[in-house]
Amino acid sequence: MPETVDQQAQQAPPAPPSSPGGRTYNGWARNDTLEDYSLRYAPKSFRRWTPYVVATTALGGIAYLADFAIGGSIAVSHGFSSALVAILTAALVIFLTGIPIAYYSAKYSIDMDLLTRGAGFGYLGSTLTSVIYASFTFIFFALEGSIMAQALELGLHIPLAVGYLICSLIILPLVVYGMTALSKMQVWTQPVWLVLMVAPFVSIAAQEPGKFAEFTHFAGDSPTGSGISMLGVGAGAGVALSLIAQIGEQVDYLRFMPDKSPENSRKWWGAVLSAGPGWVVLGAAKQIGGAFLAFYIVGSVGLAKANEPIQQYVHGFKTFAAPIALGLATFFVILSQIKINSTNAYSGSLSWSNFFSRLTHRHPGRVVYIFLNVGIALALMEGGVFGFLNTVLGFYSNVAIAWIGAVVADLVINKPLKLSPSYIEFKRAHLHHFNPVGFGSMLIASAVSIAAYFDAFGAYGKAFSPFIALFLAMVLSPLCAVLTKGRYYIARADGLDEPLLGPDGLPSAAVLNCSVCATDFERPDMAGCPFHQGAICSLCCSLEKDCHDACKTGGAAGPVHLGVPAVRAVD
């Protein structure tokens, strides 16, 4: 028979002495609705949404129209056949690499940064990947904002420079309230967005079905025509593979999945697979759709503007709603960009929070970093980033895929072979600063692939540089794990007497009180701290400047068995 809450409290050892100074956080950082556990494990008590709501919210974020621009750009540059093979190849790679990341994030209720820490990068090693991920969010915020500004210019005659500012400011109120606000917005707008997205294709299929056959002969601006060119396939896939970091935005929502149980197992897996790697199924379809619409309108707007989504949808809506086509297209683009850029700004705020908390040992709250991320994106928009779409994304994909490849290799190779721990450890108290397994593999893989991108290995090396990065990261990670014997994963044992897992094998929902900030957190977020002589939450541990990692002095120290404050269970 399980012990009662009172029995647990009576049996718990006396509470350790309080921290001499204590720690307090400002209102933004203390407000869970605003903060969304940005630097922490997402506790069971906060994860009240159903798998359907979590999945719908995550998929709502892929309403972006950059897919249409990317698909159109690839088709214009390399022709139909090369574009199709490139898009499908990239989609397959993104889907397969997304499965383990989505699963581990949903299982352990952690975001991409915390997952990376424990998947071979170490506590400080993942600061670099936080910047890589943050770069993804502000690059795509800028691209999506540019698309929205194009719609404002065409539909409402607002100058681009002013449109960029409007596109940035309109996102801020939504993102401040995190998952609480975003889940409602995404769920209610998703049906409208889906109907508007497919409407032009249905209309064209009904009125001009022959256009789809003509599309297969579209050569665009390709010197090799509409046939397959391996250089075109590699270059096109490299652009599409820049989206591989999108899985990070998906798991920013999937970390709020409820615990998997026999009762919800089918729905749980359906939500994780559809909202995790499954985003790329719709993503690839949108890229192919963008390629088709670019072909469809090229005679009217020319090659230079054929990849602009606002142009694509104005002409698409004209096929069935000519009098209101411009207004309808403007509305659709604005709706799409609000849905995706709220996700870009949200995920960027999480990444910057993780990055700066480790470097500065300060955390003013996730909300502060929303303004930083949006500000960088606005600067890119004003600098005309949309005009360099293929170049920016082609270069970025080399770094992003090296990071994702190293993480995936740890999850699907190192863990099954017991070269790394079977669980994901994310707390500073238990991690080495750097783990050469993931961090080293990513650096080497990205360095070689970037060299290839800048013609070090010829034209084919440049075209397939992202695949070089993926291959090297996947091979180097287990090799480094063998060479280091996995000793850089865990710096010391847990140190708390309260078990990390409950009797059901899931993370324990028992609540401990942090001896530094005097706030209650669930067991997976807590560690034993010899410096403060008590339990400490992961955020207070991250922000501590005076301990100088005393708990890890001398390498992989043994456990520090500390008593814990009163323990109670949560519903």
Secondary structure as UniProt FT lines:
FT   HELIX           5..11
FT   HELIX           27..30
FT   HELIX           32..35
FT   TURN            36..39
FT   TURN            44..46
FT   HELIX           51..60
FT   TURN            61..62
FT   HELIX           66..78
FT   HELIX           80..108
FT   HELIX           112..116
FT   HELIX           117..121
FT   TURN            123..125
FT   HELIX           126..156
FT   HELIX           160..169
FT   TURN            170..171
FT   HELIX           172..176
FT   HELIX           178..207
FT   HELIX           210..215
FT   TURN            216..217
FT   TURN            220..221
FT   TURN            223..226
FT   HELIX           230..240
FT   HELIX           241..245
FT   HELIX           246..254
FT   TURN            255..256
FT   TURN            262..264
FT   HELIX           265..275
FT   TURN            276..278
FT   HELIX           279..301
FT   TURN            303..307
FT   HELIX           309..321
FT   HELIX           322..324
FT   HELIX           325..360
FT   HELIX           366..382
FT   TURN            383..384
FT   HELIX           385..388
FT   HELIX           389..409
FT   HELIX           410..414
FT   TURN            415..418
FT   HELIX           428..430
FT   HELIX           436..440
FT   HELIX           441..453
FT   TURN            454..457
FT   HELIX           458..463
FT   HELIX           465..484
FT   TURN            485..488
FT   TURN            503..504
FT   STRAND          511..513
FT   TURN            515..517
FT   STRAND          520..522
FT   HELIX           523..525
FT   STRAND          526..529
FT   TURN            530..533
FT   STRAND          534..537
FT   HELIX           538..543
FT   TURN            548..549
FT   HELIX           550..552
FT   TURN            553..554
//
